[in-house]
């Protein structure tokens, strides 16, 4: 089995379990158990609560903008991400993970944005994207549900997709790196996103 490290909240594992069942890949959930880093072959940063203030690279004008932070998770994910980057491991960063990737590389967040956290956006592929000419993964409409988003872009990241209505950044890729993709949407929730996971897993050796 090829271990992939992650930190998965209690109610978010079902879709990922379905994706990885019957494959040669095994998720190690650092929320539940120690994940031996020497064995890790990839890093999956999943969705969840907001990044805590202490890990942000910007001034936060109102602490109430940060919803349900989990400092223990932040500590593990930021450390794991830097280790993965140093080792050239493949990285897939989803929703919160997309934001963690950006902040870890020196970027900032838009701390509360309108129009991106409606009930129908959680599972419905209703948000249309505009892609850059170099985007390697192109999903026309996505299930993007969030109240924060990338502000200033982190070092080395290229934007691959924006929301067509307000240009919120929905997909980024780390330049000159084997595989590091961040998406603001939730590919684990629908089979149409399988090519995205396949692209990630092809790099997990």
N, C-alpha and C positions, 0 to 999 in steps of 0.2 A: 504493500500500500504506500501511496505517496502522500505524506502528511501536509495539510494546508492549515496554517495557524489563523485563528480568528478570535473575536470576542463577540459572542452572540447573546443578545438579551433573551430572556426566558420565552417570550411569546413570538419570537421571530425565526425559530429553527425549522418549522414545518416545511416551508418551501425549499429551503436549502437541503434538508434531508431527502426530499423527493428528487432533487437535482443530482445528488451524489450517490444515492442508493444504486448498487449494482455496478459501480465504477471502480477504478483502481485508486481513487482519491478518497482521503479521509480527513474530515474537519476535526481539528483539535480546538475545543472551546476553552479559552483561558479564563472565562468566567467560572467554569466548573472544575477545571483541573490544570495542573502544571503542564505546559506545553514545552517539551525539550527542544530548544532552538536548534541544536545541532542536527536534528532530524527533519526540520521544516524545509519544504520545497516550494512554498508559495505563501502569500499573505492575502487574506480576504478581509477587508474592512467593511463591515455591514452597517445598516441603518440603526437609528436609535436617538437618544436624547442629545441635547446641545452640548457642545464643547464647553468646559468650565472656563471661567474668566482667566484663571491663572495660566492657561495654555494658549490663550489668544495673543495675537501680536498687535492689538489695537486697544484704544481706550473704549470702555463700555460705559455709555452715559447713564444707563439704568440697569441694575442687576436683574430686574424683573424680565428683561429681554432674553435672559438665559434660562431655558426651561429644563428642569429636572437634570441638572448636570451630575455626572458620575466621575468624580476625580480618580477613582481607582481604575476605571476603564481608560480614561485619558492617559494616565501614567503608562499603562501597559501598551496602548495602541501607538502612542507617539514613540516610545522606545522600540517597539516591534517594527514600526515603519522605518525608522532610521537604520535598524539592523538589516532589514530586508533590502533597503536601498544600497547599503554598504556592500551587501553580498550579491547584488544583481538579481535578486529573486523576483519572479513575476508577482505583480500586485494588481488586484482588482478592488477598487474603492467605490462603494455604493452609498448614495445619499449622505448621511453623516460622514461616512468614510471619504467621500469625495471632498468634503469640507476639511476633514482632518489632513488629507493629503495636501491641500492647498495651504493650510495654516502651517504645517510642518516645513513647507518650502518657503516660508516668509510671507505668504499672502494674508489677506484679510477677508472678513465676511460682511455681507449685508445682514444685519442682525434681526430684522423683521420686515418681511416684504408682503405686500398684498396679493391676493389672487392666485396663490400657489398651494393652498392647503384646504381646498374644498372637498367635500365627501366623495364626489364623483371622480376626483383625480387620484384617489388612493389605488384603485384597481382598474379604472377605465383608461384606455390608451387614447386620451383626448387632447393632450398638449402637443401641438405641432412644432417640429424642430426645423431649424435652418442649419445646414451642415457646411463646414469648410470644404474646399476642394480636396484637401488631403485626408479627410476623415476616413478611417478604415472600417468602421462600423457605423451603419446608417439605418436608424429606426425612424420612420417618418413621424409617427405619433407615439407618445410615451405616457406612462402612468406616474407622473412626477407630482409628489405630494410633500411639501416642506414649507417652513416659514423663514428659513435662512438660506443664503446662497453665497456663492463666491463673489467677493468684491474685487480687491486688487489681486491680480493673478500671481501665484507663487512662482519662484524662480524655476525656469526650465520647462514650464508647462505651456502647451499649445492648446488653444480652444478648438474643439472639433464640432461643437453644436451649441446653438443658442435657441431659446424659446422665441418663436416668430413674433409674438405680440410685444414683448418688453425687453428682449435681448438678455434675459437672465441666462447665465452660463449653465448648460446642462451636461456637457461632456468635455473632458480634457484628457490629454495624453502627455506623458513626460518625454521630452525630446531626448534623442540619442540614448535610449535605454531599451533593453530587450523587450519588456512588456510592462507598462504601468498605465492603466486606464482608470479614470474617474468618471462616474456617471451620477447625476443628481437624481435620476429616476430609479425605479425598483425592478430590475430585470428578473429577479427571482420569482416574481408574481405571475408571469405569463410565459408560455412556451414560445412565443414569437421572438423572445430574446435569446434563445438557445445559441445562436451563432456567436453572441458576445461571450457566453461562458465557454464555448468551444475554443474561441481564440485565446482565452486565459489559460485553459487547461492544456492546450497544445504546448505551452511554455513551461509547464510544471513537469520537471523531469526527476 
